[in-house]
C-alpha cells in the first residue's frame, strides 16, 4: 500500500501529491517543508507528482 504526502509551497499553494518511499521521504527526492497533509486515495492522477509516478513505476 502506498502512502501519500503533500506540502504547502512558498506561494501558499499545495504541492502535487507525492508517494512516500520506505524511508518516509518522497520517491522523487524532494524535501517537504513544514506544513504537510496526508491525502487518502483515491487521488486523481492529475494531482500526483509525475516524478513520484515514474519512480513508483520503476520499483514495481
PDB file as gemmi writes it, atoms N, CA and C in Angstrom:
CRYST1    1.000    1.000    1.000  90.00  90.00  90.00 P 1                      
ATOM      1  N   UNK A   1       0.839  -1.196   0.000  1.00  0.00           N  
ATOM      2  CA  UNK A   1       0.000   0.000   0.000  1.00  0.00           C  
ATOM      3  C   UNK A   1       0.879   1.253   0.000  1.00  0.00           C  
ATOM      4  N   UNK A   2       0.563   2.186  -0.855  1.00  0.00           N  
ATOM      5  CA  UNK A   2       1.330   3.426  -0.941  1.00  0.00           C  
ATOM      6  C   UNK A   2       0.823   4.435   0.072  1.00  0.00           C  
ATOM      7  N   UNK A   3       1.751   5.248   0.569  1.00  0.00           N  
ATOM      8  CA  UNK A   3       1.392   6.361   1.443  1.00  0.00           C  
ATOM      9  C   UNK A   3       1.681   7.644   0.679  1.00  0.00           C  
ATOM     10  N   UNK A   4       0.873   8.680   0.925  1.00  0.00           N  
ATOM     11  CA  UNK A   4       0.969   9.918   0.156  1.00  0.00           C  
ATOM     12  C   UNK A   4       1.222  11.098   1.070  1.00  0.00           C  
ATOM     13  N   UNK A   5       1.805  12.147   0.505  1.00  0.00           N  
ATOM     14  CA  UNK A   5       2.169  13.335   1.258  1.00  0.00           C  
ATOM     15  C   UNK A   5       2.069  14.545   0.344  1.00  0.00           C  
ATOM     16  N   UNK A   6       1.711  15.685   0.907  1.00  0.00           N  
ATOM     17  CA  UNK A   6       1.779  16.942   0.168  1.00  0.00           C  
ATOM     18  C   UNK A   6       2.229  18.023   1.142  1.00  0.00           C  
ATOM     19  N   UNK A   7       2.680  19.143   0.625  1.00  0.00           N  
ATOM     20  CA  UNK A   7       3.085  20.248   1.494  1.00  0.00           C  
ATOM     21  C   UNK A   7       2.780  21.568   0.824  1.00  0.00           C  
ATOM     22  N   UNK A   8       2.763  22.605   1.644  1.00  0.00           N  
ATOM     23  CA  UNK A   8       2.430  23.934   1.142  1.00  0.00           C  
ATOM     24  C   UNK A   8       3.694  24.599   0.597  1.00  0.00           C  
ATOM     25  N   UNK A   9       3.593  25.109  -0.612  1.00  0.00           N  
ATOM     26  CA  UNK A   9       4.714  25.795  -1.244  1.00  0.00           C  
ATOM     27  C   UNK A   9       4.799  27.238  -0.752  1.00  0.00           C  
ATOM     28  N   UNK A  10       5.932  27.919  -0.985  1.00  0.00           N  
ATOM     29  CA  UNK A  10       6.066  29.309  -0.524  1.00  0.00           C  
ATOM     30  C   UNK A  10       4.966  30.234  -1.041  1.00  0.00           C  
ATOM     31  N   UNK A  11       4.391  29.925  -2.212  1.00  0.00           N  
ATOM     32  CA  UNK A  11       3.318  30.776  -2.742  1.00  0.00           C  
ATOM     33  C   UNK A  11       1.956  30.416  -2.135  1.00  0.00           C  
ATOM     34  N   UNK A  12       1.974  29.583  -1.100  1.00  0.00           N  
ATOM     35  CA  UNK A  12       0.791  29.168  -0.326  1.00  0.00           C  
ATOM     36  C   UNK A  12      -0.100  28.160  -1.038  1.00  0.00           C  
ATOM     37  N   UNK A  13       0.318  27.698  -2.204  1.00  0.00           N  
ATOM     38  CA  UNK A  13      -0.414  26.631  -2.879  1.00  0.00           C  
ATOM     39  C   UNK A  13       0.187  25.300  -2.458  1.00  0.00           C  
ATOM     40  N   UNK A  14      -0.617  24.262  -2.495  1.00  0.00           N  
ATOM     41  CA  UNK A  14      -0.094  22.952  -2.131  1.00  0.00           C  
ATOM     42  C   UNK A  14       0.646  22.343  -3.308  1.00  0.00           C  
ATOM     43  N   UNK A  15       1.676  21.567  -2.972  1.00  0.00           N  
ATOM     44  CA  UNK A  15       2.427  20.853  -3.994  1.00  0.00           C  
ATOM     45  C   UNK A  15       1.575  19.714  -4.539  1.00  0.00           C  
ATOM     46  N   UNK A  16       2.090  19.066  -5.556  1.00  0.00           N  
ATOM     47  CA  UNK A  16       1.441  17.854  -6.048  1.00  0.00           C  
ATOM     48  C   UNK A  16       1.462  16.814  -4.931  1.00  0.00           C  
ATOM     49  N   UNK A  17       0.694  15.770  -5.098  1.00  0.00           N  
ATOM     50  CA  UNK A  17       0.674  14.691  -4.108  1.00  0.00           C  
ATOM     51  C   UNK A  17       1.845  13.764  -4.415  1.00  0.00           C  
ATOM     52  N   UNK A  18       2.666  13.521  -3.409  1.00  0.00           N  
ATOM     53  CA  UNK A  18       3.872  12.715  -3.562  1.00  0.00           C  
ATOM     54  C   UNK A  18       3.679  11.343  -2.931  1.00  0.00           C  
ATOM     55  N   UNK A  19       4.346  10.345  -3.495  1.00  0.00           N  
ATOM     56  CA  UNK A  19       4.302   8.987  -2.958  1.00  0.00           C  
ATOM     57  C   UNK A  19       5.494   8.824  -2.024  1.00  0.00           C  
ATOM     58  N   UNK A  20       5.234   8.342  -0.803  1.00  0.00           N  
ATOM     59  CA  UNK A  20       6.314   8.142   0.160  1.00  0.00           C  
ATOM     60  C   UNK A  20       6.958   6.777  -0.020  1.00  0.00           C  
ATOM     61  N   UNK A  21       8.276   6.768   0.046  1.00  0.00           N  
ATOM     62  CA  UNK A  21       9.011   5.512  -0.011  1.00  0.00           C  
ATOM     63  C   UNK A  21       9.170   4.923   1.380  1.00  0.00           C  
ATOM     64  N   UNK A  22       9.920   3.837   1.479  1.00  0.00           N  
ATOM     65  CA  UNK A  22      10.117   3.154   2.754  1.00  0.00           C  
ATOM     66  C   UNK A  22      10.817   4.038   3.773  1.00  0.00           C  
ATOM     67  N   UNK A  23      11.682   4.932   3.311  1.00  0.00           N  
ATOM     68  CA  UNK A  23      12.414   5.807   4.232  1.00  0.00           C  
ATOM     69  C   UNK A  23      11.547   6.954   4.749  1.00  0.00           C  
ATOM     70  N   UNK A  24      10.309   7.051   4.249  1.00  0.00           N  
ATOM     71  CA  UNK A  24       9.422   8.119   4.691  1.00  0.00           C  
ATOM     72  C   UNK A  24       9.624   9.415   3.939  1.00  0.00           C  
ATOM     73  N   UNK A  25      10.403   9.373   2.852  1.00  0.00           N  
ATOM     74  CA  UNK A  25      10.630  10.555   2.028  1.00  0.00           C  
ATOM     75  C   UNK A  25       9.985  10.328   0.658  1.00  0.00           C  
ATOM     76  N   UNK A  26       9.628  11.396  -0.041  1.00  0.00           N  
ATOM     77  CA  UNK A  26       9.018  11.237  -1.359  1.00  0.00           C  
ATOM     78  C   UNK A  26       9.945  10.512  -2.328  1.00  0.00           C  
ATOM     79  N   UNK A  27       9.363   9.685  -3.180  1.00  0.00           N  
ATOM     80  CA  UNK A  27      10.156   8.923  -4.160  1.00  0.00           C  
ATOM     81  C   UNK A  27      10.901   9.830  -5.117  1.00  0.00           C  
ATOM     82  N   UNK A  28      10.372  11.054  -5.347  1.00  0.00           N  
ATOM     83  CA  UNK A  28      11.022  11.976  -6.288  1.00  0.00           C  
ATOM     84  C   UNK A  28      12.255  12.634  -5.675  1.00  0.00           C  
ATOM     85  N   UNK A  29      12.444  12.498  -4.362  1.00  0.00           N  
ATOM     86  CA  UNK A  29      13.618  13.062  -3.708  1.00  0.00           C  
ATOM     87  C   UNK A  29      13.450  14.487  -3.226  1.00  0.00           C  
ATOM     88  N   UNK A  30      12.290  15.097  -3.445  1.00  0.00           N  
ATOM     89  CA  UNK A  30      12.074  16.471  -2.982  1.00  0.00           C  
ATOM     90  C   UNK A  30      11.917  16.482  -1.472  1.00  0.00           C  
ATOM     91  N   UNK A  31      12.350  17.580  -0.864  1.00  0.00           N  
ATOM     92  CA  UNK A  31      12.286  17.696   0.592  1.00  0.00           C  
ATOM     93  C   UNK A  31      11.069  18.529   0.977  1.00  0.00           C  
ATOM     94  N   UNK A  32      10.153  17.950   1.750  1.00  0.00           N  
ATOM     95  CA  UNK A  32       8.955  18.707   2.137  1.00  0.00           C  
ATOM     96  C   UNK A  32       9.258  19.801   3.137  1.00  0.00           C  
ATOM     97  N   UNK A  33       8.475  20.880   3.077  1.00  0.00           N  
ATOM     98  CA  UNK A  33       8.597  21.922   4.090  1.00  0.00           C  
ATOM     99  C   UNK A  33       7.704  21.531   5.269  1.00  0.00           C  
ATOM    100  N   UNK A  34       7.509  22.434   6.204  1.00  0.00           N  
ATOM    101  CA  UNK A  34       6.849  22.075   7.457  1.00  0.00           C  
ATOM    102  C   UNK A  34       5.399  21.627   7.320  1.00  0.00           C  
ATOM    103  N   UNK A  35       4.591  22.426   6.660  1.00  0.00           N  
ATOM    104  CA  UNK A  35       3.171  22.102   6.625  1.00  0.00           C  
ATOM    105  C   UNK A  35       2.921  20.985   5.637  1.00  0.00           C  
ATOM    106  N   UNK A  36       2.268  19.953   6.099  1.00  0.00           N  
ATOM    107  CA  UNK A  36       2.015  18.829   5.198  1.00  0.00           C  
ATOM    108  C   UNK A  36       0.678  18.183   5.510  1.00  0.00           C  
ATOM    109  N   UNK A  37       0.200  17.466   4.553  1.00  0.00           N  
ATOM    110  CA  UNK A  37      -1.026  16.713   4.721  1.00  0.00           C  
ATOM    111  C   UNK A  37      -0.806  15.310   4.210  1.00  0.00           C  
ATOM    112  N   UNK A  38      -1.673  14.419   4.600  1.00  0.00           N  
ATOM    113  CA  UNK A  38      -1.572  13.036   4.141  1.00  0.00           C  
ATOM    114  C   UNK A  38      -2.866  12.666   3.429  1.00  0.00           C  
ATOM    115  N   UNK A  39      -2.942  12.973   2.126  1.00  0.00           N  
ATOM    116  CA  UNK A  39      -4.161  12.682   1.372  1.00  0.00           C  
ATOM    117  C   UNK A  39      -4.438  11.181   1.329  1.00  0.00           C  
ATOM    118  N   UNK A  40      -5.710  10.852   1.308  1.00  0.00           N  
ATOM    119  CA  UNK A  40      -6.121   9.454   1.222  1.00  0.00           C  
ATOM    120  C   UNK A  40      -6.588   9.140  -0.190  1.00  0.00           C  
ATOM    121  N   UNK A  41      -6.265   7.939  -0.690  1.00  0.00           N  
ATOM    122  CA  UNK A  41      -6.746   7.546  -2.014  1.00  0.00           C  
ATOM    123  C   UNK A  41      -8.260   7.474  -2.022  1.00  0.00           C  
ATOM    124  N   UNK A  42      -8.912   7.578  -3.154  1.00  0.00           N  
ATOM    125  CA  UNK A  42      -8.297   7.693  -4.488  1.00  0.00           C  
ATOM    126  C   UNK A  42      -7.834   9.118  -4.780  1.00  0.00           C  
ATOM    127  N   UNK A  43      -6.665   9.239  -5.359  1.00  0.00           N  
ATOM    128  CA  UNK A  43      -6.090  10.536  -5.719  1.00  0.00           C  
ATOM    129  C   UNK A  43      -6.085  10.630  -7.244  1.00  0.00           C  
ATOM    130  N   UNK A  44      -6.673  11.678  -7.800  1.00  0.00           N  
ATOM    131  CA  UNK A  44      -6.668  11.803  -9.271  1.00  0.00           C  
ATOM    132  C   UNK A  44      -5.244  11.833  -9.811  1.00  0.00           C  
ATOM    133  N   UNK A  45      -5.024  11.166 -10.917  1.00  0.00           N  
ATOM    134  CA  UNK A  45      -3.682  11.092 -11.498  1.00  0.00           C  
ATOM    135  C   UNK A  45      -3.119  12.485 -11.777  1.00  0.00           C  
ATOM    136  N   UNK A  46      -3.999  13.443 -12.089  1.00  0.00           N  
ATOM    137  CA  UNK A  46      -3.548  14.802 -12.394  1.00  0.00           C  
ATOM    138  C   UNK A  46      -2.940  15.490 -11.180  1.00  0.00           C  
ATOM    139  N   UNK A  47      -3.224  14.996  -9.975  1.00  0.00           N  
ATOM    140  CA  UNK A  47      -2.696  15.605  -8.761  1.00  0.00           C  
ATOM    141  C   UNK A  47      -1.402  14.959  -8.286  1.00  0.00           C  
ATOM    142  N   UNK A  48      -1.028  13.832  -8.869  1.00  0.00           N  
ATOM    143  CA  UNK A  48       0.182  13.140  -8.445  1.00  0.00           C  
ATOM    144  C   UNK A  48       1.426  13.766  -9.059  1.00  0.00           C  
ATOM    145  N   UNK A  49       2.499  13.786  -8.307  1.00  0.00           N  
ATOM    146  CA  UNK A  49       3.795  14.262  -8.793  1.00  0.00           C  
ATOM    147  C   UNK A  49       4.274  13.307  -9.890  1.00  0.00           C  
ATOM    148  N   UNK A  50       4.562  13.819 -11.104  1.00  0.00           N  
ATOM    149  CA  UNK A  50       4.987  12.925 -12.195  1.00  0.00           C  
ATOM    150  C   UNK A  50       6.289  12.187 -11.888  1.00  0.00           C  
ATOM    151  N   UNK A  51       7.205  12.836 -11.142  1.00  0.00           N  
ATOM    152  CA  UNK A  51       8.476  12.183 -10.805  1.00  0.00           C  
ATOM    153  C   UNK A  51       8.247  11.013  -9.851  1.00  0.00           C  
ATOM    154  N   UNK A  52       7.310  11.179  -8.903  1.00  0.00           N  
ATOM    155  CA  UNK A  52       6.978  10.078  -7.993  1.00  0.00           C  
ATOM    156  C   UNK A  52       6.312   8.942  -8.763  1.00  0.00           C  
ATOM    157  N   UNK A  53       5.429   9.286  -9.703  1.00  0.00           N  
ATOM    158  CA  UNK A  53       4.766   8.262 -10.517  1.00  0.00           C  
ATOM    159  C   UNK A  53       5.798   7.442 -11.279  1.00  0.00           C  
ATOM    160  N   UNK A  54       6.777   8.122 -11.872  1.00  0.00           N  
ATOM    161  CA  UNK A  54       7.830   7.431 -12.628  1.00  0.00           C  
ATOM    162  C   UNK A  54       8.640   6.518 -11.717  1.00  0.00           C  
ATOM    163  N   UNK A  55       9.016   7.025 -10.544  1.00  0.00           N  
ATOM    164  CA  UNK A  55       9.813   6.230  -9.599  1.00  0.00           C  
ATOM    165  C   UNK A  55       9.019   5.037  -9.103  1.00  0.00           C  
ATOM    166  N   UNK A  56       7.714   5.226  -8.877  1.00  0.00           N  
ATOM    167  CA  UNK A  56       6.868   4.132  -8.417  1.00  0.00           C  
ATOM    168  C   UNK A  56       6.766   3.062  -9.486  1.00  0.00           C  
ATOM    169  N   UNK A  57       6.651   3.474 -10.734  1.00  0.00           N  
ATOM    170  CA  UNK A  57       6.591   2.517 -11.830  1.00  0.00           C  
ATOM    171  C   UNK A  57       7.864   1.705 -11.971  1.00  0.00           C  
ATOM    172  N   UNK A  58       9.010   2.308 -11.662  1.00  0.00           N  
ATOM    173  CA  UNK A  58      10.295   1.629 -11.779  1.00  0.00           C  
ATOM    174  C   UNK A  58      10.503   0.625 -10.655  1.00  0.00           C  
ATOM    175  N   UNK A  59       9.866   0.874  -9.490  1.00  0.00           N  
ATOM    176  CA  UNK A  59      10.089  -0.016  -8.346  1.00  0.00           C  
ATOM    177  C   UNK A  59       9.118  -1.187  -8.336  1.00  0.00           C  
ATOM    178  N   UNK A  60       8.095  -1.159  -9.168  1.00  0.00           N  
ATOM    179  CA  UNK A  60       7.123  -2.248  -9.155  1.00  0.00           C  
ATOM    180  C   UNK A  60       7.413  -3.253 -10.254  1.00  0.00           C  
TER     181      UNK A  60                                                      
END                                                                             
